[in-house]
């Protein structure tokens, strides 16, 4: 398992982006890794916030950027296969902007399930179920 900041650093080595986009890309990395390997990529949880899945750990790390882009960075370590996996997620989802990624997650079972009973604008710290992520994204991989 990797720290969420490592996953974020790899995405940020590919592009400067807002925290909102970074959050969604890290979420999809965790989701598809869970679905493919049946184990976690990172020990950071994702919560069903108003604007989609959010890792509170990642939020604390980058909240100072608000809605501004986080600068692109150079990787200081070779993460091998992890980089290949992150690039595959980026190739699939990196062309979408933050709002498009938010909309995508809002239409997927893991986020919807974690938001059950809440209004659209209501804050939440409900954790998105890893078992639901495995179930939902395994089906997407299979189709």
N, C-alpha and C positions, 0 to 999 in steps of 0.2 A: 504494500500500500504506500501511496505517496501523499505528502502534504498537499493540500489544495493550492498552496502558493506555487508549488513546483508545476502543477498542471497549468496554472495561470501564466507563469513565466514562459512556458513553451508556446501557449497561444499568443502571448505578447511579443514573442520573438518573430512571429509571422506578420503581425499587424498592430498598429496603434488602434485602440478601440475604447469605447465607453465601458464603464463597469457593467452596465446593463447587458451589453452584448457579451462581455467576458463571462458574466454569471451564467448566461444561457448556454454558451459553448462548454463551460465546465460541467454544467448539468448534463448536457447531452453526452459528454465524455464519460461521466459516471454511469449514466443510464445504459449506454450501449456496451460499456465494459461489463457491467453487471449482467446484462442480457447475454453477452457472448461467453463470459468466463464464469458466471455464477459466483463471483466474488467482487469485492469493492476495489475500485481504483484508488479511492481516497477515503479516509475515515471521516471527512467532513460531511455533515448532513445537509440536506437541502430542505428549506421550508417553503410553504406555499404563500408567498407574499403577494400583494396586490398586482405587481408587475411581472409575476411569474416566479419560477423557482429561484431561490437565493440561498447561497451558503453564507450563514452569518460570519463565519471565519473570514471569508473572502471580502464580505462587505466591510468588516472592521479594517481590513488591510488597505482597501482602496476608497473608502468613503470620502476622503479628502478631495478626490477628483470630482465629486458631485456628478454632473452630467457631462463633464469635459472628458476628452480622450485621455487615456492612460498612455504615456509614451511607449513606443516600441523599445525593446531591449535586446541585448545580446545574451545568449545562453552562456553561462560560465562553466557548464558541466555537460558531458555527453550522456544523455539518458537512453541512448540506444533504441530498443524496441518501443519504449514509451513515446518517443518523438514520432516514430512512424504511426503509431496509433492516433496520437493527437492530430497529426497531419491528415489522417483519413477522416477524422471528425470535422476538421477545418475545411477539407475539400467538399464535404457534404453540406455543411451549414455556414461556412464562413462568408459566402456570397450574400447572405441575408443580413439586413440591418437589424438593430436591436429591437425595433418595434415589430418587425416581421417575426423574429424569433419569439418575442413575447406572445404574439398572437398564436403562433404554432403551439407553444406550451399550454396556452389557455384552452386549446381544443383537444388536449390529450388527457387520457384517463388519470395518470398519476397526480397531476396538479388539480384536476377537477375533483377527484376523490378527496384530496386533502383539504379542499375548500368547501366541502359539503356543509350546508347550513349557514354559510357566510354571504353577506352582500358583496357585490363586486368591489366596492371601495373599502371594505372592512379589513383592518390590519389582522394579520395572523402569524403565529409562530408554529403552526401545525407542520410537523415533519412529513415530508413526502415519503410514503412507504417504499422501502427497497424491494419488497416482494412484489408490489404492484408494478414497480419499474421493470423488474425482471420479466414479469408476465406480459406487460404491454409491449415493451421494446423487443422481446423475443419474437413476438408475433410480427412486428414490423420487419425484423431481419428476415424472417421466413417468407414473407410475401414479396 
